[in-house]
Amino acid sequence: MASEKDAQTIARDTAAKGRNVAEDTTRRMAETAAETTQRGADTASDMMGKATQMAGQVAGQTSDQLNRMMGLSAEAQGEVAQQTRENMDVMTQCGSVLMDGMQSIMREWMGFAQEAMARNAEGINAMMRSRSVQDLYAAQSSMVKDEMELLLNRSVKVSELSAKTANDAVRRLNARAEGAARHVRRSA
């Protein structure tokens, strides 16, 4: 009888420690993922703003230099300006696509954190209901397996979102490049 009580006490203590470790690990993972994603989104936003500003300045300077150098007509100058505006518009659209993708990825990681916490609570409850050390180890193993499975599945989803975001941005750039090429062929 004493050994059964000892086993139950060990099971409860181990379950409590496991719960604390699991909750702490999940919280840290979620915080790290959220911080990393937010830093990435902030950096991308800053870079996009700077790139847009710089591209506008460079495009204006280049356009002015090209006009002076080539003595372009007013009509040609207007066309160059229109092409520059369209290029800037596509760059802005790409930045928007990338920001939307980063937000989707951040939501996915936050969903992971919430689901992991819920699964941890279920796993801890299962460990608390253990009647023997074997039951405890089985519940703990099941919890670890479920956590890893969840993490891997969410990682796949994040990878898919990343690829979709990059493909959407590239598609917009390619569409602009093809449109510019068609315009040049028509003008020639």
Salt bridges, closest charged atoms under 4 A:
ASP24 OD1 - ARG27 NH2 2.29
ASP24 OD2 - ARG28 NH2 2.56
GLU31 OE2 - ARG27 NH1 3.34
GLU79 OE2 - HIS183 NE2 2.85
GLU86 OE1 - ARG176 NH1 3.06
GLU108 OE2 - ARG154 NH1 3.13
GLU115 OE2 - ARG119 NH2 3.16
GLU115 OE1 - ARG154 NH2 2.63
ASP146 OD1 - LYS145 NZ 3.35
GLU149 OE1 - LYS145 NZ 3.70
ASP168 OD2 - LYS164 NZ 2.90
ASP168 OD1 - ARG171 NH1 2.70
